[in-house]
Amino acid sequence: PSPTPSCATVRATSVPPAIPKRSREESVTPQTNITLAELAVFLRDHDDFCICGHVSPDGDCLGSQLSLAHALRSLGKRVVCVLARDEALDAGAASLPGARDLVWAGLVERAPQCFVAVDVPTRERLGDAARLLDESAASATVDHHAVDDRMTDICYTDPDSASTSLLVWELIGYLGVEPSADMATCAFAGLMTDTGRFQYQNADARAFSLGAEMVSRGAEPAHIGSAFYQNRTLASVKLEAAAISHLHLIAGGSAALSYVSADDMAACGAVKADAEPLVDILRSIAGVRVACMLREQPDGVRGSLRAKDDTDVSALARRFGGGGHRAAAGFSVKDASVLEAVELLAEKVADLVEGGLDG
């Protein structure tokens, strides 16, 4: 079958492009019931949208939301982008075009005609926005997280896509929209962050090819990279020192595990976003294949996992009700102290890297 058109090959037209056969049959997931081209037709048939991602949104989540919002607004649609929880954005996310217009879902009183979920596969991860999904007349999902069930009326999920923002970029082409610099900037930010600055295993030829399209449409990699990766607070740097002091090398140095406690966070004057870069610090250690970073929070411990090889860290995250991708995943350990979580995860991470993960 023919490859999926992208923004470089589909120009703005008054009529949506013809619907082709799905191009990557191997990517079809249980929740997928539509092609991207059919999703574009669905979106063009509606006029009032709410776009939401997951709680604790990352660059791909927000980049996907904002890029799609810019595209739909260019078609004259009414669009509100909502946050699943009342959470502050980090500096990188706040720099994206349109970020200042994001609204906490709890403040949105009127349900939209159409609810669009991006980069989020389950209702539980919608947080306070689940109500808007329930009250909307129609709903759709575009995502790259594969799960067994569909939470919206229609859904397109491609787990082989490096980021959801890549799918949104292709969707913009199917919408017949001439991509703007704002659309390209938001989509590129999602791609850059979900590929770890094009260092993760998901940084494939398609990611580089469509990333180049985004750059040709006005995305500035140096500016976006600086906003996301060279904009750390002093509190985050201080917190890094605390994380290094708690470092455990396990499984013969094949895995790195560390944590920051609530006391560490308070002593550094840190907020949640300040802890986000820490797992990649652990991942960068020579010989480490898997990194696990734990952060104490009021209801338990939040964990982040990264892999440097083909180890599937999402398999471990799912044991704790979390999820993600082979190379990057997250989870929570409820009602546990950070030291209890360290003891538990040290054993599980060792099992994972040694190939013996069990219940």
C-alpha positions in Angstrom: 0.0 0.0 0.0 1.0 3.6 -0.5 2.7 5.5 2.4 0.6 7.8 4.5 0.6 11.4 3.1 2.2 14.0 5.3 2.0 17.8 5.5 4.7 18.0 2.8 2.7 16.0 0.3 -0.8 17.1 1.1 -1.4 20.8 0.5 -4.4 22.9 1.6 -7.5 22.2 -0.4 -11.2 22.9 0.0 -12.0 19.2 -0.1 -10.4 16.5 2.1 -8.1 14.0 0.4 -9.5 10.7 -0.6 -9.4 8.0 2.1 -6.7 5.4 1.4 -6.3 2.0 2.9 -4.5 2.0 6.2 -0.8 2.1 5.4 0.7 0.2 8.4 -1.5 -2.8 9.0 0.9 -4.2 11.6 0.2 -1.1 13.7 -3.5 -1.6 14.0 -4.4 -2.1 17.7 -7.5 -3.4 19.4 -8.8 0.1 20.1 -8.3 1.4 16.5 -11.4 1.5 14.4 -10.6 4.3 11.9 -7.9 5.5 9.6 -6.2 8.9 10.0 -7.9 10.0 6.8 -11.3 9.0 8.1 -10.5 10.8 11.4 -9.8 14.0 9.4 -13.2 13.7 7.8 -14.8 13.2 11.2 -13.1 16.3 12.5 -14.1 18.4 9.6 -17.7 17.5 10.2 -17.6 19.0 13.7 -17.2 22.6 14.8 -16.8 22.7 18.5 -13.8 20.9 20.1 -12.2 20.2 23.5 -8.7 18.7 23.1 -7.1 17.0 26.2 -4.1 14.9 27.0 -3.0 13.0 30.0 -2.4 14.1 33.6 1.2 15.4 34.1 1.5 16.2 30.4 4.9 15.9 28.7 6.1 17.6 25.6 4.5 15.2 23.2 1.1 15.4 25.0 1.1 19.2 24.9 2.7 19.5 21.5 0.1 17.2 20.0 -2.8 19.2 21.7 -1.6 22.6 20.6 -0.6 21.6 17.1 -4.0 20.0 16.4 -5.7 23.0 18.0 -3.9 25.4 15.7 -4.9 23.3 12.7 -8.6 23.1 13.6 -8.7 26.8 14.3 -7.3 27.5 10.9 -10.4 25.8 9.6 -12.6 28.1 11.6 -13.4 25.6 14.4 -14.0 26.5 18.0 -11.3 24.9 20.1 -10.4 24.8 23.8 -7.3 22.9 25.0 -7.6 21.7 28.5 -5.3 20.3 31.2 -6.4 17.1 32.9 -5.3 18.5 36.2 -4.6 21.9 37.7 -0.9 21.6 37.2 1.8 24.2 36.4 3.7 23.7 33.2 7.4 23.5 33.1 9.4 26.2 31.2 9.6 24.2 28.0 5.9 23.4 27.7 5.0 27.0 28.6 7.1 28.3 25.7 5.0 26.5 23.1 2.7 28.7 20.9 -0.8 28.7 22.4 0.3 27.3 25.8 -1.0 30.3 27.7 -4.5 29.5 26.5 -4.6 26.1 28.1 -7.4 25.8 30.7 -7.8 23.4 33.6 -10.7 21.1 32.8 -12.3 21.8 36.1 -13.0 25.4 34.9 -14.7 24.3 31.7 -18.5 24.3 32.4 -19.9 23.5 29.0 -19.2 20.2 27.4 -18.0 20.6 23.8 -19.7 19.0 20.8 -16.6 16.9 20.2 -14.0 15.7 22.7 -10.6 14.8 21.3 -8.1 12.9 23.4 -4.4 13.0 22.3 -1.5 10.9 23.7 -3.8 9.3 26.3 -5.4 5.8 25.9 -7.5 5.4 29.1 -10.2 7.4 30.8 -8.3 7.2 34.2 -5.5 9.2 32.7 -7.9 12.0 31.7 -8.1 13.2 35.3 -10.6 16.0 35.7 -11.4 16.0 32.0 -13.2 12.7 32.1 -16.4 14.5 32.9 -16.1 16.5 29.6 -15.6 13.2 27.7 -18.7 11.8 29.3 -20.8 14.8 28.5 -19.6 15.3 24.9 -21.9 14.3 22.0 -18.9 12.8 20.0 -15.4 11.8 20.8 -12.2 10.7 19.2 -8.6 9.6 20.1 -5.3 9.9 18.3 -2.5 8.2 20.2 0.5 5.8 20.1 -0.2 3.9 23.3 -1.8 0.5 22.6 -4.4 -0.8 25.1 -7.1 -3.4 24.8 -10.2 -1.1 24.9 -11.4 2.1 23.3 -12.5 5.0 25.5 -13.9 7.2 22.6 -16.3 6.7 19.8 -13.5 6.5 17.2 -9.8 6.0 17.7 -6.6 5.8 15.7 -3.6 4.4 17.5 -0.2 3.6 16.0 2.2 2.2 18.6 5.0 2.2 16.0 4.9 6.0 15.8 7.7 7.7 17.7 5.3 10.2 19.1 1.7 11.2 19.0 2.7 14.5 17.5 3.9 12.6 14.4 0.4 11.3 13.9 -1.1 14.7 14.5 1.3 16.1 11.8 0.1 13.5 9.4 -3.5 14.3 10.4 -2.9 17.9 9.6 -2.1 16.9 6.1 -5.3 14.9 5.8 -7.3 17.9 7.1 -6.1 19.8 4.0 -4.5 22.4 6.2 -1.4 24.4 5.1 0.9 23.8 8.2 2.0 27.0 10.0 5.1 27.6 11.9 3.1 27.3 15.2 1.8 23.9 14.2 5.3 22.8 13.2 6.9 24.1 16.4 4.4 22.3 18.7 4.7 19.0 16.7 8.5 19.1 16.6 8.6 19.7 20.4 6.5 16.6 20.9 8.7 14.6 18.6 12.0 15.9 20.1 10.9 15.1 23.7 9.4 11.7 23.0 12.5 10.6 21.2 14.8 12.0 23.9 16.3 14.5 21.5 16.4 11.8 18.8 18.4 9.5 21.0 15.9 6.8 21.9 15.3 3.6 19.9 12.0 5.1 18.5 14.0 7.7 16.5 13.5 5.9 13.2 13.7 7.1 9.6 10.1 8.3 9.7 10.8 10.4 12.8 13.7 12.1 11.1 11.9 12.5 7.8 8.8 14.1 9.3 10.9 16.1 11.7 12.7 17.6 8.7 9.3 18.5 7.3 8.4 20.4 10.5 11.7 22.3 10.3 11.0 23.2 6.7 7.6 24.6 7.9 9.2 26.8 10.6 10.1 24.7 13.6 13.4 25.9 15.0 15.2 22.9 16.7 17.8 25.1 18.5 15.1 27.3 20.0 12.9 24.4 21.0 15.8 22.4 22.4 16.9 25.3 24.5 13.4 25.8 25.9 13.1 22.2 26.9 16.6 21.1 27.7 18.7 24.2 28.6 16.2 25.9 30.9 16.5 24.1 34.2 15.9 25.9 37.4 18.5 26.1 40.1 16.2 24.0 42.3 16.4 21.2 39.6 20.2 21.3 39.6 20.2 21.1 43.4 17.8 18.2 43.3 20.2 16.4 40.9 22.8 16.4 43.6 20.3 14.8 46.0 19.5 12.1 43.5 23.1 11.3 42.9 23.7 11.0 46.6 20.9 8.4 46.8 22.2 6.5 43.7 22.2 2.6 43.7 23.8 0.7 41.0 22.3 -2.8 40.8 22.5 -5.9 38.6 26.2 -5.5 38.3 25.9 -1.9 37.2 23.4 -2.7 34.5 20.7 -0.6 36.2 20.6 2.6 38.1 18.1 3.4 40.8 17.7 6.6 42.8 15.1 8.7 44.5 14.3 12.1 45.9 12.2 12.4 49.0 9.7 15.0 50.0 12.3 16.4 52.4 14.8 16.7 49.4 12.2 18.5 47.4 11.5 20.9 50.2 15.1 21.5 51.0 15.8 22.4 47.3 12.7 24.5 46.9 11.8 22.1 44.1 8.5 21.4 42.4 7.5 18.3 40.4 8.8 19.6 37.1 12.2 20.0 38.6 12.5 16.3 39.0 11.7 15.4 35.4 15.3 15.5 34.0 16.7 13.3 36.7 15.9 9.9 35.2 17.9 10.8 32.1 20.9 11.7 34.3 20.8 8.1 35.6 20.4 6.7 32.1 23.5 8.5 30.9 25.8 6.5 33.3 28.2 4.2 31.3 27.1 0.6 31.5 23.6 1.3 32.7 20.9 -0.3 30.5 17.9 0.7 32.6 17.3 3.7 34.9 14.6 4.1 37.5 14.0 7.4 39.3 11.6 7.6 42.2 9.9 10.8 43.6 8.0 10.8 46.9 4.6 12.5 46.8 1.8 12.8 49.3 -0.1 9.7 48.2 2.9 7.5 47.5 5.8 7.4 45.1 6.0 8.3 41.4 8.4 6.3 39.3 10.0 7.0 35.9 11.8 4.3 33.8 14.2 4.6 30.9 16.0 2.0 28.8 19.2 2.5 26.8 18.8 -0.8 24.9 15.8 -2.9 23.8 14.7 -3.8 27.4 10.9 -3.2 27.7 10.6 -1.0 30.7 6.8 -0.6 30.1 6.5 -4.3 31.2 7.6 -3.3 34.6 5.5 -0.1 34.7 2.4 -2.1 33.9 3.0 -4.3 37.0 2.2 -1.1 39.0 -0.7 0.0 37.0 1.4 2.4 34.8 2.5 2.2 31.2 4.3 3.9 28.4 6.7 2.6 25.8 9.6 0.1 25.6 12.2 2.8 26.2 10.3 5.1 28.5 7.5 4.5 31.0 6.0 5.6 34.3 4.1 4.2 37.2 3.0 4.9 40.8 3.4 3.0 44.0 0.5 3.9 46.2 0.6 4.3 50.0 4.3 3.5 50.3 7.3 5.5 51.6 10.1 6.2 49.2 12.4 3.8 51.0 9.8 1.0 50.8 9.5 1.7 47.1 13.3 1.7 46.7 13.5 -1.8 48.2 10.6 -3.1 46.1 11.9 -1.6 42.8 15.5 -2.6 43.3 14.4 -6.3 43.1 12.1 -5.7 40.2 14.5 -3.7 38.1 17.2 -6.3 38.7 14.8 -9.0 37.5 14.0 -6.9 34.5 17.5 -6.4 33.3 18.4 -10.0 34.0 15.5 -11.3 32.0 13.6 -12.8 34.9 10.7 -10.4 35.6 7.8 -12.2 37.2 4.8 -11.3 39.3 
